[in-house]
Amino acid sequence: MATVTNWIDHLSAAEVKGAIYPGVGTEGVLVIILLVIWIGWHVITSISEDEISAKLARKRHGANDHKSNITDW
């Protein structure tokens, strides 16, 4: 196994052709996929939290209901 002492000379050498790591060129696609997943996660989480908030609002808990030891708080 050869030791690389100068990366600039090594990467510009004629015997080194192609990518220096696998997946070159897919970074943009991966970022777009990540953004779609990230935004989707926020939408799903928001919908879930809205449903939970609506469920609690329908129960109309009062400010002192926790003192009555309500189990379904």
N, C-alpha and C positions, 0 to 999 in steps of 0.2 A: 504494500500500500504506500503510495507516494505522499509526501508531505507537501502541502501548499504553503509557500512562503510569501507569495504576493498574489492576492486575489485578482487584481486588475490584469496582470499578465496571464493568469490562469484562465479567466473567463473570456479573454479576447483571443486566446490561442485557437488555432485552426482545428485542433483535434477535439475541442469542446464545442459541440454543436447541439443546439436545442435548449431546452429548459434546464435550469439548474435545480429545480424542484418540481415535483409532480403537481399538476393542476394549474399550471400557469395559464392565465387568461380567464379563469373562472371566478376571480375575486369579485368582479362586478355583479355577476349573477348571484353569487352567494350572499352579497350584501343586500341585494333586492329581496331575495328569499327571506333573509333574516328580518328585514323591515316588515314584510308582509306578515310573518309569524308574530313579530313583536306587536304590531298594530292589532292583529287578530286576537292576541292574548288580552290586550287591554279592552277590546270590545266585549269579549266573552266575560271577562271579570266584571266589567261595568254592568252588563245585563244581569249577571248572577247577584251582584250586590244590590241592584235595584229591586230584584225579586225578593230578596231577604228583607230589605227596608220596607217594601210594600206589605209583606206578611206581618212584620212587627207593627206597622202603622194600623193595620186592620184590627189588631188585638187591642189597641188603645190603652196601652199601659200608662198608669199614672206615675207621678214622680215618687210616690211612696210605696209603690207595689212591691218593691224588693224587700220591704220590711215585713211583708206578710208571708214570706218564704214561698213565693210562687216558683214551682219547679220548672215550668215551661217558659222561663224568661227568655 
